[in-house]
Amino acid sequence: MGRIYVVGTADTKGDELAYLAERIEWTGAAVVSVDVGTRPSAMRNDVDAREVAACHPEGRDAVLGPDDRGKAVAAMGVAFTAFIAARDDVAGIVGIGGGGGTSIITAGMRALPLGLPKIMVSTLASGNVAPFVDVSDIVMMPSVTDMAGLNRLSRVILHNAAQAIAGMARTPAPQAGGLPALGLTMFGVTTPAVTAMVEQLRGDYDCMVFHATGTGGRSMEKLADSGLLAGILDITTTEVCDLLFEGVLPATEDRFGAVARARIPYVGSVGALDMINFWARATVPAKYGERLLYQHNPNVTLMRTTAEECAAIGSWIAHRLNACDGPVRFLIPEKGVSALDIEGGAFWDPEADAALFDAIETTLQITPNRRLIRLPLHINDPEFARAAVAAYREIAT
């Protein structure tokens, strides 16, 4: 077993940090206490704030020099991320903090692999924690009271956090065995395609399907970056539409970045690139008022992408794939990219589809490892699923 890192801002949470470390040591676990405060502290820790701050790309003064606390906190988040990502003995990590400490510590936690135990005891844990957790597996534990000195309740909360992190670190989950894991992306409008692929692959792979809602694609790529995926069938790349055109379920600029970094087998397609997602009809930006809209349900409105937008989307995707040197196959279903984009369907637009396909074809740099496959099929045709699976099996061998 490695060591449990206990992290907090010793300048404001010194007593709580020491108590939490003592409670973990009581379980028999090895502990490393780390100070990420931005002000001087008399508390002694195994790693002091100056050592963490020195990990900032611009040096210690970039963290401990600014008089502006907001800038110092942001810089310490960068420094702590670099510090903790470089450790090779982390069996688990537990942090305590208010607003600043939570921001600093969870930044570092998000850089750690999925599956490694992470607990953040925070005054903010009962609110919107999405900015702190993002697509990681951080466990947010409410502190209930503010951490302004130990009291009868905070001692219980910190004791429970100590027991939780010690238990997780002492008995880690068994190493995944058996079938290699695959990541697949799906939307409601590509469900027939992806379901058919899973049926064909499940005997040989552990298929993990991600809903292409922005966080879904990022979660899948986080797994790839963590070395937990053997390959990807990225059939539904619709998050790019929302990234480029103000939709509510966007990818980030790093979409496809994990594919380039991990160099794992990748089969992609154009699933649901005919739509941009908004919430209820009233939330659609006024400038889109005259566009073709489709009410998917009372809370979600879809907007059909134009030929001009499709060209931009196709070019953006192809440019990103050009950075991928691992085995890549990209499939184009020429008869439609979603359940709505089919002859007679609400989003049927052959001109827009042609602009999308042509932009990909003209921008994608074809190599022996990176190939484009055009198929006279609809994305939800059974033959398309079989073709995608065949393409994956070819590059996975």
C-alpha positions in Angstrom: 0.0 0.0 0.0 1.2 3.5 -0.8 0.5 6.6 1.3 -2.6 8.6 1.9 -2.1 12.3 1.1 -3.9 14.6 3.5 -4.2 18.1 2.0 -5.4 21.4 3.3 -4.6 25.1 3.8 -2.6 25.0 7.0 -2.8 28.8 7.3 -6.6 28.6 8.0 -7.3 24.9 8.6 -4.2 23.8 10.5 -6.0 22.2 13.5 -8.4 20.3 11.2 -5.6 19.1 8.9 -3.6 17.8 11.9 -6.6 16.0 13.4 -7.5 14.4 10.1 -4.0 13.1 9.6 -3.9 11.8 13.2 -7.2 9.9 12.6 -5.9 8.3 9.5 -2.6 7.3 11.2 -4.7 5.7 13.9 -6.0 3.2 11.3 -2.4 2.2 10.6 -2.1 3.9 7.3 0.9 5.8 6.2 0.2 9.5 5.8 1.7 12.5 4.0 0.3 15.9 5.2 0.5 18.6 2.6 0.0 22.4 3.1 -1.5 24.2 0.1 -2.1 27.5 1.9 -1.1 30.8 0.3 -0.2 32.5 3.5 2.5 31.7 6.1 1.6 29.0 8.7 3.3 28.0 11.9 2.0 24.4 11.5 4.5 21.8 10.5 3.6 19.4 7.7 5.4 16.7 5.7 5.2 19.0 2.6 5.0 22.7 3.2 3.4 25.2 0.9 6.7 26.5 -0.4 7.6 23.0 -1.7 4.2 22.7 -3.5 4.4 26.3 -4.9 7.8 25.5 -6.4 6.0 23.1 -8.8 4.3 26.0 -10.5 5.7 26.3 -14.1 6.7 29.9 -13.3 8.2 29.1 -10.0 7.4 29.7 -6.3 6.9 33.4 -6.6 4.0 33.0 -9.0 2.1 31.4 -6.1 3.3 33.0 -3.0 4.2 36.4 -4.4 0.8 37.9 -5.5 -1.0 40.2 -3.0 -4.3 39.3 -4.8 -5.6 36.2 -3.0 -7.7 35.1 -5.9 -4.6 35.0 -8.2 -2.6 33.2 -5.5 -5.3 30.5 -5.0 -5.5 29.9 -8.8 -1.7 29.7 -9.0 -1.6 27.3 -6.1 -4.2 25.1 -7.9 -1.8 24.9 -10.8 1.2 24.1 -8.6 -0.6 21.5 -6.6 -1.8 19.8 -9.7 1.8 19.5 -10.9 2.9 18.3 -7.5 0.4 15.6 -7.0 0.5 14.3 -10.6 4.2 13.7 -10.1 3.8 11.5 -7.0 4.1 7.7 -7.5 3.1 6.6 -4.0 -0.5 8.0 -3.8 -2.8 5.3 -2.4 -5.5 7.8 -1.8 -6.1 11.5 -1.2 -8.3 13.4 1.2 -8.7 17.2 1.3 -10.4 19.7 3.6 -11.3 23.2 2.6 -13.6 26.1 2.2 -13.9 27.9 -1.2 -10.2 28.4 -1.8 -9.0 25.1 -0.5 -11.7 23.2 -2.4 -10.7 24.9 -5.6 -7.0 24.1 -5.1 -7.3 20.6 -3.9 -9.9 19.3 -6.4 -7.8 20.7 -9.3 -5.1 18.3 -8.3 -7.5 15.5 -7.6 -8.9 15.8 -11.2 -5.5 15.2 -12.6 -5.2 11.8 -10.8 -6.4 8.5 -12.5 -10.0 7.4 -12.2 -10.4 4.8 -9.5 -7.8 6.2 -7.2 -9.7 7.1 -3.9 -10.4 10.8 -3.6 -12.5 12.5 -0.8 -13.0 16.2 -0.5 -14.5 17.4 2.8 -15.8 20.8 1.9 -18.1 23.6 3.0 -19.4 23.7 -0.6 -20.2 20.0 -0.9 -24.0 20.5 -0.6 -24.2 22.9 -3.5 -23.4 22.7 -7.2 -20.1 20.7 -7.2 -19.8 20.3 -10.9 -17.0 22.8 -11.3 -15.0 20.9 -8.7 -15.8 17.3 -9.7 -16.1 17.7 -13.5 -15.7 14.2 -15.0 -13.6 12.8 -12.2 -14.6 10.4 -9.4 -14.1 12.8 -6.4 -16.3 12.0 -3.4 -17.6 15.3 -2.0 -18.3 15.2 1.7 -20.2 18.1 3.4 -18.4 19.5 6.4 -21.8 20.8 7.7 -20.1 23.4 9.9 -17.5 25.8 8.7 -14.0 24.6 9.4 -13.0 27.4 11.8 -11.7 25.2 14.6 -12.5 21.8 15.8 -15.9 21.1 17.5 -17.9 18.0 18.4 -19.5 17.8 14.9 -16.4 18.5 12.9 -14.4 15.9 14.8 -17.1 13.3 13.8 -17.1 14.4 10.1 -13.3 14.3 9.9 -13.2 10.9 11.7 -15.6 9.5 9.2 -13.6 10.9 6.3 -10.5 9.3 7.7 -12.2 5.9 8.0 -13.5 6.2 4.5 -10.2 7.1 2.8 -8.3 4.5 4.9 -10.8 1.8 4.0 -10.6 2.6 0.3 -6.8 2.7 0.2 -6.4 -0.4 2.4 -8.7 -2.5 0.2 -8.4 -1.2 -3.4 -10.8 -2.6 -6.0 -9.6 -5.7 -7.8 -7.7 -5.1 -11.0 -10.0 -5.3 -13.9 -9.6 -8.7 -15.5 -11.3 -10.5 -18.3 -12.4 -8.6 -21.3 -10.7 -5.4 -22.6 -12.8 -2.2 -22.2 -14.1 -0.2 -25.1 -15.7 3.2 -25.0 -18.7 4.0 -27.3 -20.6 7.2 -27.7 -24.4 7.3 -28.2 -27.3 9.7 -28.4 -31.0 8.8 -28.6 -30.9 9.3 -32.3 -28.0 6.9 -32.8 -29.2 4.3 -30.3 -30.0 1.6 -32.9 -26.4 1.8 -34.3 -24.6 1.7 -31.0 -26.8 -1.0 -29.5 -26.1 -3.2 -32.5 -22.4 -2.7 -32.1 -22.5 -3.6 -28.5 -24.4 -6.8 -29.3 -21.7 -7.7 -31.8 -18.8 -6.8 -29.5 -19.9 -7.9 -26.0 -18.5 -11.4 -26.3 -15.0 -10.0 -26.8 -15.1 -6.6 -25.0 -16.4 -4.9 -22.0 -18.5 -2.2 -23.7 -18.9 1.1 -21.9 -21.4 3.4 -23.5 -21.3 7.1 -22.9 -24.2 9.5 -23.5 -22.8 12.2 -25.8 -23.8 15.1 -23.6 -20.5 16.9 -23.2 -19.6 15.3 -20.0 -20.1 11.9 -21.6 -17.4 12.4 -24.2 -15.1 14.0 -21.6 -15.6 11.0 -19.3 -14.8 8.6 -22.1 -11.6 10.5 -23.0 -10.6 10.7 -19.3 -10.7 6.9 -19.2 -8.6 6.8 -22.3 -6.0 9.2 -20.7 -6.1 7.0 -17.6 -5.1 3.9 -19.7 -8.4 2.2 -18.9 -9.7 1.8 -22.5 -8.4 -0.6 -25.1 -10.1 1.3 -27.9 -13.0 3.7 -28.8 -16.0 3.5 -31.2 -16.8 7.2 -31.3 -19.9 6.9 -33.4 -21.7 10.0 -31.9 -19.5 13.1 -32.2 -22.4 15.6 -31.8 -20.8 17.4 -28.8 -18.6 19.2 -31.4 -21.8 21.0 -32.8 -22.5 22.4 -29.4 -18.9 23.5 -28.8 -18.8 25.5 -32.1 -22.3 26.9 -32.1 -23.4 27.8 -28.5 -25.2 24.5 -27.7 -25.7 23.4 -24.1 -24.0 20.0 -24.3 -20.6 21.0 -25.7 -17.3 19.2 -25.9 -14.1 21.0 -24.9 -11.4 22.2 -27.3 -9.5 19.0 -26.3 -12.1 16.7 -27.9 -10.1 13.8 -29.6 -7.0 14.8 -27.6 -7.0 11.6 -25.6 -7.2 9.6 -28.8 -4.0 11.4 -30.0 -2.2 10.9 -26.7 -3.2 7.3 -26.0 -2.8 6.2 -29.6 -5.4 3.5 -29.1 -7.6 2.0 -31.9 -10.3 4.5 -32.9 -13.3 4.2 -35.1 -15.3 7.4 -35.4 -18.4 8.7 -37.3 -20.7 11.6 -37.7 -23.5 10.6 -35.4 -26.0 13.5 -34.6 -23.9 16.1 -36.3 -27.2 17.4 -37.7 -28.2 19.0 -34.5 -27.3 21.6 -31.9 -28.8 21.2 -28.4 -30.7 23.8 -26.4 -32.9 23.5 -23.4 -36.6 24.4 -23.5 -37.7 26.3 -26.6 -37.6 29.7 -24.8 -33.9 29.3 -24.2 -32.9 29.2 -27.8 -30.9 32.3 -28.6 -33.1 34.9 -30.4 -30.7 35.0 -33.4 -31.7 31.4 -34.1 -35.4 32.1 -34.0 -36.0 31.5 -37.7 -34.0 28.2 -37.8 -35.4 24.7 -38.2 -36.1 23.6 -34.6 -37.4 20.3 -33.3 -38.8 19.8 -29.7 -37.1 16.6 -28.6 -39.0 16.9 -25.3 -40.4 19.8 -23.2 -36.9 20.5 -21.8 -34.7 19.9 -24.9 -34.9 21.7 -28.3 -32.8 20.6 -31.3 -31.7 22.9 -34.1 -30.7 21.6 -37.5 -27.2 22.5 -38.5 -26.9 24.4 -41.8 -24.6 23.5 -44.7 -22.2 26.2 -43.6 -22.1 25.0 -40.0 -21.7 21.4 -41.2 -18.7 22.4 -43.2 -17.1 24.0 -40.2 -17.9 21.0 -38.0 -16.4 18.6 -40.5 -13.3 20.6 -40.9 -12.8 21.0 -37.1 -13.1 17.2 -36.5 -10.8 16.3 -39.4 -8.1 18.7 -38.2 -8.3 17.2 -34.7 -8.1 13.6 -36.1 -5.0 14.6 -38.2 -3.1 14.8 -34.9 -4.0 11.2 -34.1 -1.2 8.9 -35.2 -2.7 5.7 -33.8 -4.9 3.5 -35.9 -7.9 5.6 -37.0 -10.9 4.7 -39.2 -13.6 7.3 -39.8 -16.9 6.2 -41.3 -19.4 8.3 -43.2 -23.0 7.1 -43.6 -24.1 8.8 -46.8 -27.8 8.3 -46.2 -28.1 10.2 -42.9 -26.4 10.8 -39.6 -29.3 10.4 -37.1 -32.8 9.1 -36.6 -34.1 12.6 -37.7 -31.7 12.9 -40.6 -33.4 10.3 -42.8 -35.4 10.7 -46.0 -38.8 12.0 -44.8 -37.4 12.9 -41.4 -37.5 16.3 -39.7 -33.8 17.0 -40.3 -33.4 15.4 -43.7 -31.0 17.8 -45.6 -28.8 16.1 -48.2 -27.1 19.5 -49.0 -26.0 20.0 -45.4 -24.9 16.4 -45.1 -22.9 16.7 -48.3 -21.1 19.8 -46.9 -20.2 17.9 -43.8 -18.9 14.9 -45.6 -17.0 16.9 -48.2 -15.3 19.0 -45.5 -14.1 15.9 -43.7 -12.9 14.2 -46.9 -11.0 17.3 -48.1 -9.4 18.1 -44.7 -8.6 14.6 -43.3 -5.0 13.6 -44.1 -5.1 10.0 -45.3 -2.2 7.8 -44.2 -1.8 4.0 -43.9 -3.0 4.4 -40.3 -5.7 7.0 -40.8 -8.5 6.1 -43.3 -11.8 7.4 -44.4 -14.6 5.0 -45.3 -17.8 6.2 -47.1 -20.7 3.9 -47.0 -24.1 4.2 -48.9 -26.0 3.5 -45.7 -27.9 5.3 -43.0 -26.1 5.5 -39.6 -28.8 3.3 -38.0 -28.8 0.6 -40.7 -27.7 -2.8 -39.4 -25.1 -2.9 -42.1 -23.5 0.3 -40.8 -23.1 -1.2 -37.4 -21.5 -4.3 -38.9 -19.1 -2.2 -40.9 -18.0 -0.2 -37.9 -17.4 -3.3 -35.9 -15.4 -4.8 -38.8 -13.3 -1.7 -39.0 -12.6 -1.8 -35.3 -11.6 -5.5 -35.4 -9.3 -4.8 -38.3 -7.3 -2.2 -36.4 -7.4 -3.9 -33.0 -5.6 -7.0 -34.2 
